[in-house]
Amino acid sequence: MTPLEMAEKLHAIADDKLAKDIRLLEIADVTVLSDYFLICTGNSTTHVKTLAEEMEFQLKKLGEPVRHTEGHGSNSWVLLDFGCVVVHIFVPDAREFYNLDRLWADAKQIKP
């Protein structure tokens, strides 16, 4: 699976699970951290947890297990690192507070 295919699959999972304000950013030209960031919002801590678990489950089935996770304890923000794609899932207040959309404004937006 190419990095873009993985990013688009994660975007589709987020959309299917009703994540809000989904943004897929190509960050390869901005940083060496990863090729893509997927940023999305869940309605509640339970929704954030569900989104993260579904992404982990679906990608593992495709042979792309998550390499590292952060934030599962709080569920107000979860980071899933798949290597070439890093996913940030927030509750609304946390997304506003961290404002990654502004921080990565120089990145090319692939999907709104």
N, C-alpha and C positions, 0 to 999 in steps of 0.2 A: 504494500500500500504506500503510495507516495505521500509526502507531507500534506499536500493540498487535498488529496482524497480523504486522508484522516481528518483534516480540519473540517471538510465539508460533511463528513459522516457525523462528527461531533455536533456540528451546527444543526443537522437534521434531527439528531436525538434531542437536543435542547428544544427545538421547535415542536417536535412530537409530544414532548412532556410539558408543553405550555410555558416554557421560560419566557421572560419578558425582556425587551430591549437587548436582543442578541446582536452582538457585533463580532465579526471575524476580521482580524487585522493581520496583514502580512508585515512582520517585524524584522525580517532577515536583513534588510538594508539599514535598519536603525540600531540593531543590537545583535550580539552573538548568542544571546540567551536561548533563542528558539527561532523557528521559521514563522510560526503563527501564534497568535493569542486569540482565544475565544473568551469573550466577556459576556456574561448574562446575569439576569436577576431572577430569583425565585420569590414567590409570594410570602413565604414563611420559612422558618428554620427547617421545618419538615420537608417543604418543597425543595430547599437547597440540598438536603440530604438525599432525597429521592433522585434529583437530577444527577448528583455526583455518583450515586450507586449505579444508576442506569448507564451512565457513560462508561464507568469502569467495567461493568458486566458486558456491554455490547462490544467494546473494543477488545476485551480479553477473548471473547468468542472469535474475533477476527485475527487473533494472534498478536495483538498489540496491547500487552498489559501495561497498566500505569506503572511508571518508574518511581514516582514519589508523590505523596499527598501531604497536605497541610490543612489544618483547620477543622478536621472532622469533629473535634471535641466541642467546638462552639456552634458550628452549623450556621453562623451568620456570614461566614465566608469560607469557601473551600477552594483549594488549589489542587488541580490534577496535572501532573507533569508527565506527558507522554513522550518526552524528548523533543521531537520536532514541533509539537503542539502543546501549549500550556493553556489550561482552562481555568478561568476564575469565575466562580459562582457566588453571588452575593445576595443577601437580603437587601431591600431598597435603601435602608439607612446606611449600611456598610458600603454599598456601591457609591452613594453620594459622598460619604466621608473619604474613601480612598481615591475616588475620582480617577481611575485608571484611563478613562476615555480621554481626559485632558492630558494626563501624563504621557500617553502614547499617541498624541494628536498628529505626530509626524509620520506615523505608520499608514500604509495604504489600506483602506477599508475594502475588503473583498465582498462581504455581504453586510447589509444593514442590520 
